Amino acid sequence: MRLSAVLLPLALAVLTPAQEVRPKDVRDTAKAGPSAIPKLQEMLKNPSVEVRVEVVKQLTDIGTQRSLDPLIQATHDTDAEVQIRATDALVNFYLPGYVQTGFGAGLKRVGTSIKGHFTDTNDQVIPGFVVVRPEVIAALGEMARSDKNSMDTRANAARAIGILRGQAAVSDLIEAAHSKNTEVIYESLTALEKIRDESAAPRISFLLHDLDPKVQVAAIEATGLLLNKSAVPDLTGVLNRTRDARVRHAALTAIAMLPLESSRPLYAQYLNDKDDKMRAAAAEGYARLRNPSDLAMLDKAFAAETKTQPRLSLAFALVMLGRTNLTEFSPLQYLINTLNSGSYKGVALPFLTEAARLDNVRQVLYAPMQSGTKDEKIGLLRVLARSGDSSSVREAQKLTNDPDPEVSQEALRTVRTLQARL
């Protein structure tokens, strides 16, 4: 009898192996909140993919610092869905709400494979004052570069690195950019754009001639944003040879970001082009040359231009050349007014951000930031968060008590970002 009493529990243990844990059991365990994290982490070893996926979901919902270690562990899982959901959960910790829109939100399992779709919009980044644990970036970098992972896993990890501004993973992104998969390369290039490590630029130049237009355009844009002036001859060659309008626009825009007097003939050639985007790019080239002798010509072009995008570029050029007065029809006021436009504020904002790096422009922006519309205040606060100096902190602090809560919250973010950056 005693032997039976000993053997019965052992038999039951054999008959109740770990794989009999169900997703419902995971959810029940997670109801205990943060105190359940050690048990949930142990469940990540369960052979059932459904159980491990549910564990990641519950860790995401708990969302405390203690969730990060098990989520990092889940990035090493052998299943792509677990890895992808863990990646999105890590981003979600630093950018709350991300899991609702990230790649994992639309995942569907079809048999043994998973299917999802990357959104075309990829402009999210965490605020400058948010500090990400190095172990998180290291885990994401390993996923992005490893050819043992699925292409979706690698692309999603690269996107996450960009959102988290993971500079420590730049080499991982470069390695991922040597992949043969369009999405992996594209997401890696976009991440490099967000991180803005200029040392990466020469290492992606081989993609300027890629046969896939999506990759080629991304490589051209990254080359411009990373300020690789040595690539101007290559970009000029691409501009002169391509028949793809998107590639042409990207090439001239990138050349305009890398101002050289030797590019002046190109700007002159395209300033009167029938293509609005080519006229806009040419105007941006003149803006960054900052040659006062171009003022009269640009004044005339600004007055004659009827299309919004090239007119904004011409306004930017005039501001960069010293037209900083704020009158009803002045170029700087035109850029500020455009912050109220749902269609074009995304064009005006980077122009103002770049112009505000000049002290004379930045000082002029303080007055309209205090008296402007809600959208103007928010837009100019974002400009100063990127381009402000110590005096900008005081100006942003004035709006922390603005009666509009969105403005006051943006002002607080700007102050924190400036203090972290400065």
C-alpha positions in Angstrom: 0.0 0.0 0.0 2.8 2.3 0.9 4.5 1.7 -2.5 1.2 2.4 -4.2 0.8 5.6 -2.3 4.2 6.7 -3.5 3.8 5.6 -7.1 0.4 7.2 -7.7 1.5 10.9 -7.5 4.5 10.0 -9.8 2.1 8.4 -12.3 -0.1 11.4 -12.2 2.9 13.6 -12.8 3.8 11.6 -15.9 0.2 11.9 -17.1 0.2 15.7 -16.6 3.2 16.8 -18.6 4.0 20.5 -19.2 2.5 20.4 -22.7 -1.0 20.0 -21.2 -0.8 23.6 -20.1 -3.4 25.5 -22.1 -3.5 29.2 -23.1 -6.4 29.6 -20.6 -4.0 28.4 -17.9 -1.6 31.1 -18.9 -4.3 33.8 -18.7 -5.4 32.5 -15.3 -1.8 32.6 -14.0 -1.3 36.2 -15.4 -4.3 37.5 -13.3 -1.9 37.7 -10.4 -0.1 40.6 -12.2 3.6 41.2 -11.8 4.0 38.5 -9.2 3.2 36.0 -11.9 6.1 36.9 -14.1 8.5 34.1 -12.8 5.8 31.5 -13.5 5.1 33.0 -16.9 8.8 33.0 -17.8 8.9 29.3 -17.0 6.0 28.7 -19.3 8.1 30.1 -22.2 9.8 26.7 -22.2 6.5 24.9 -22.9 6.6 22.9 -26.2 3.2 24.4 -27.3 3.5 27.4 -29.5 0.0 28.5 -28.5 1.0 28.6 -24.9 4.2 30.5 -25.6 2.4 33.1 -27.7 -0.1 33.6 -24.9 2.7 34.0 -22.4 4.1 36.9 -24.5 0.7 38.5 -24.8 0.2 38.4 -21.0 3.7 39.7 -20.4 2.9 42.6 -22.7 -0.3 43.4 -20.8 1.5 43.3 -17.5 4.1 45.7 -19.0 6.5 46.3 -16.1 10.3 46.5 -16.1 10.2 42.9 -14.8 8.6 41.8 -18.1 11.6 42.8 -20.1 13.9 39.8 -19.3 11.3 37.2 -20.2 10.4 39.1 -23.4 14.1 39.2 -24.3 14.2 35.4 -23.7 11.2 35.1 -26.0 13.2 36.8 -28.9 15.3 33.6 -29.0 12.3 31.3 -29.5 12.2 28.9 -32.4 8.8 30.1 -33.6 8.5 33.3 -35.7 5.2 34.4 -34.2 6.6 34.2 -30.7 9.6 36.3 -31.8 7.6 38.9 -33.6 5.1 39.3 -30.7 8.1 39.6 -28.3 9.7 42.2 -30.5 6.5 44.3 -30.6 6.1 43.9 -26.8 9.6 45.3 -26.2 8.8 48.3 -28.4 5.4 48.7 -26.6 7.2 49.0 -23.2 8.9 52.2 -24.5 6.2 53.3 -26.9 2.9 52.4 -25.2 0.2 51.4 -27.7 2.6 50.1 -30.3 1.3 46.5 -30.1 -2.0 47.6 -31.5 -0.5 48.9 -34.7 2.8 46.9 -35.0 3.4 44.0 -37.4 2.2 41.4 -34.8 -1.2 43.0 -34.6 -2.2 41.6 -38.0 -0.5 38.3 -37.8 -2.4 35.2 -38.9 -1.2 31.6 -38.6 -1.9 29.5 -41.7 -1.0 25.9 -41.0 2.6 25.9 -39.8 3.4 29.4 -41.3 2.4 32.9 -40.3 1.3 35.8 -42.5 1.3 39.5 -41.9 1.7 42.8 -43.6 4.0 45.7 -42.9 2.4 49.1 -43.0 3.8 51.7 -45.4 3.9 54.2 -42.6 7.1 53.9 -40.6 7.8 57.2 -38.9 7.5 56.2 -35.2 10.4 56.9 -32.9 10.6 57.1 -29.1 11.1 60.5 -27.5 14.8 61.6 -27.1 14.6 61.4 -23.3 13.6 57.7 -23.2 16.5 55.4 -22.4 16.3 51.8 -23.7 18.1 48.9 -21.9 21.2 47.8 -23.8 20.0 44.2 -23.6 16.9 45.0 -25.5 18.8 46.5 -28.4 21.3 43.6 -28.4 18.5 41.1 -28.6 16.8 43.0 -31.5 20.1 43.3 -33.3 20.7 39.6 -33.1 17.3 38.9 -34.5 17.7 41.3 -37.4 21.1 40.0 -38.5 20.6 36.2 -38.0 19.8 34.3 -41.2 18.3 31.5 -38.9 15.3 33.7 -38.4 12.4 34.2 -40.8 12.5 37.2 -43.0 9.5 38.7 -41.3 11.2 38.3 -37.9 14.3 40.0 -39.2 12.4 42.9 -40.8 10.3 43.4 -37.8 13.3 43.5 -35.5 15.0 46.0 -37.8 11.9 48.2 -37.6 11.9 48.0 -33.8 15.6 49.0 -33.7 14.8 52.2 -35.7 11.8 53.1 -33.4 14.0 52.6 -30.3 16.9 54.6 -31.9 19.2 51.6 -31.2 22.6 53.0 -32.2 24.3 50.0 -30.7 22.7 47.8 -33.4 24.0 49.8 -36.4 26.4 47.0 -37.4 23.6 44.5 -37.1 21.4 46.6 -39.4 24.3 46.9 -41.9 24.6 43.1 -41.9 20.8 42.8 -42.3 21.0 45.2 -45.3 23.1 42.6 -47.1 20.1 40.2 -47.1 18.4 39.3 -50.3 15.0 40.1 -48.9 13.4 43.4 -49.8 11.5 44.0 -46.6 14.6 43.2 -44.4 16.8 45.6 -46.4 14.1 48.3 -46.5 13.4 48.2 -42.8 17.1 48.2 -42.0 17.7 51.3 -44.2 14.7 53.1 -42.6 16.1 52.2 -39.1 19.5 53.7 -40.1 17.7 56.9 -41.2 16.1 57.2 -37.8 19.3 56.5 -35.8 21.3 59.0 -37.9 24.7 57.5 -37.4 26.6 59.1 -40.3 29.4 56.5 -40.1 26.9 53.9 -41.5 26.5 55.8 -44.8 29.5 54.5 -46.8 28.5 50.9 -45.8 25.1 51.1 -47.6 26.3 52.8 -50.8 26.3 49.4 -52.6 22.5 49.6 -52.5 22.3 52.9 -54.5 22.2 50.8 -57.7 19.9 48.0 -56.4 17.5 46.7 -59.0 14.5 46.9 -56.7 13.1 50.5 -56.8 11.8 50.3 -53.2 15.3 49.4 -51.9 17.0 51.8 -54.2 14.9 54.7 -53.1 15.4 53.9 -49.5 19.1 53.7 -50.0 19.2 57.0 -51.8 17.1 58.7 -49.0 19.3 57.2 -46.3 22.5 58.4 -48.1 21.1 62.0 -48.1 20.0 61.9 -44.5 23.3 60.5 -43.4 25.1 63.3 -45.2 27.4 61.1 -47.3 28.8 63.8 -49.7 31.2 61.3 -51.2 28.1 59.6 -52.8 27.1 62.7 -54.9 28.8 61.4 -58.1 26.9 58.1 -57.7 23.6 59.9 -57.0 24.2 62.1 -60.1 24.7 59.0 -62.2 21.5 57.5 -60.9 19.6 60.7 -61.6 20.9 60.9 -65.1 20.2 57.2 -66.0 16.9 56.2 -64.3 13.5 56.3 -65.9 11.7 55.7 -62.6 10.1 59.0 -61.4 10.4 57.9 -57.7 14.1 57.2 -58.1 14.6 60.6 -59.9 12.9 62.5 -57.1 14.9 60.7 -54.4 18.2 61.2 -56.2 17.8 64.9 -56.6 16.5 65.3 -53.1 19.5 63.5 -51.7 21.9 65.6 -53.8 20.1 68.7 -52.4 20.9 67.4 -48.9 24.6 67.2 -49.8 25.3 70.8 -50.9 28.2 71.1 -53.3 28.8 74.1 -55.6 29.5 71.5 -58.3 25.8 70.5 -58.1 24.6 74.0 -58.9 24.0 73.2 -62.6 21.6 70.4 -61.6 19.6 72.7 -59.4 19.4 75.3 -62.2 18.3 72.6 -64.6 15.4 71.3 -62.5 14.2 74.5 -60.8 11.9 75.1 -63.8 11.1 71.4 -64.4 7.5 70.5 -65.1 7.6 68.0 -62.3 6.6 69.6 -59.0 8.8 67.4 -56.9 11.9 68.0 -59.0 11.4 71.8 -58.7 11.0 71.3 -54.9 14.2 69.3 -54.7 16.2 71.9 -56.7 15.0 74.7 -54.4 16.2 72.7 -51.4 19.6 72.4 -53.1 19.8 76.2 -53.3 18.7 76.5 -49.7 21.6 74.5 -48.4 24.2 76.2 -50.7 23.2 79.4 -48.8 24.6 81.7 -51.4 23.2 85.3 -51.1 23.6 85.8 -54.8 20.7 83.4 -55.3 18.2 85.6 -53.3 16.8 87.6 -56.2 16.3 84.5 -58.4 14.6 82.6 -55.5 12.4 85.6 -54.6 11.1 85.6 -58.2 10.5 81.8 -58.2 8.7 82.0 -54.9 6.3 84.7 -56.1 5.6 82.8 -59.3 5.2 79.3 -57.9 1.6 78.1 -57.6 2.1 74.5 -56.4 2.3 73.9 -52.6 5.3 71.5 -52.4 7.8 73.5 -54.5 6.5 76.7 -52.9 7.3 75.4 -49.4 10.8 74.4 -50.6 11.3 77.8 -52.0 10.2 79.4 -48.8 12.7 77.2 -47.0 15.4 78.3 -49.3 14.6 82.0 -48.7 14.6 81.5 -44.9 17.9 79.8 -45.1 19.3 82.7 -47.0 18.1 85.2 -44.4 14.4 86.0 -45.1 13.4 85.6 -41.4 10.8 88.4 -41.1 7.3 87.5 -40.0 4.8 89.3 -42.1 1.5 88.1 -43.6 3.1 86.8 -46.8 6.7 86.2 -45.8 8.4 82.8 -46.5 8.9 82.0 -42.8 5.2 82.8 -42.0 4.2 80.6 -44.9 6.1 77.7 -43.4 4.5 78.3 -39.9 1.0 78.6 -41.4 1.5 75.3 -43.1 1.7 73.6 -39.7 -2.1 73.9 -39.7 -2.4 71.8 -42.9 -3.1 68.1 -42.6 -1.6 67.5 -46.0 1.6 69.5 -45.9 2.6 70.0 -42.2 4.8 66.9 -42.7 6.7 68.9 -45.3 6.9 72.2 -43.4 8.0 70.6 -40.1 11.4 69.2 -41.3 12.1 72.5 -43.1 11.5 74.5 -39.9 13.5 72.0 -37.9 16.5 72.4 -40.2 16.2 76.1 -40.4 15.9 76.4 -36.6 19.5 75.1 -36.3 20.4 78.7 -37.3 20.4 80.9 -34.3 18.8 83.9 -36.1 15.9 81.7 -37.3 15.4 79.9 -33.9 15.2 83.2 -32.0 12.4 84.5 -34.4 10.3 81.3 -33.8 9.8 82.0 -30.1 7.2 84.6 -30.6 4.8 82.7 -32.9 5.3 79.6 -30.7 3.7 81.5 -27.8 0.9 83.2 -29.8 0.1 80.7 -32.6 -2.7 78.2 -33.2 -2.7 74.9 -31.4 -1.1 73.1 -34.3 1.5 75.9 -34.7 2.5 75.7 -31.0 2.8 71.9 -31.1 4.7 72.0 -34.4 7.1 74.6 -33.2 7.7 72.8 -29.9 8.6 69.7 -31.9 11.0 71.8 -34.0 12.7 73.1 -30.9 12.9 69.6 -29.4 15.2 68.7 -32.3 17.0 72.0 -32.9 16.7 74.1 -29.8 19.4 75.2 -27.4 19.5 76.2 -23.7 17.3 79.3 -24.4 14.7 77.1 -26.0 14.1 75.3 -22.7 12.8 78.5 -21.1 10.5 79.2 -24.1 9.1 75.7 -24.0 8.5 75.9 -20.3 6.2 78.9 -20.8 3.8 76.6 -22.6 3.7 73.9 -20.0 0.8 75.8 -18.5 -1.0 76.3 -21.8 -4.8 75.9 -21.4 -4.9 73.3 -24.2 -3.7 70.0 -22.6 -2.2 68.7 -25.9 0.0 71.8 -26.1 1.0 71.6 -22.4 1.9 67.9 -22.7 3.9 68.6 -25.9 5.7 71.4 -24.0 6.6 69.0 -21.2 8.0 66.5 -23.7 10.0 69.2 -25.4 11.5 70.3 -22.1 12.5 66.8 -21.1 13.9 66.1 -24.6 16.0 69.3 -24.6 17.3 68.6 -21.1 18.3 65.1 -22.1 19.9 66.2 -25.3 21.7 69.3 -24.0 
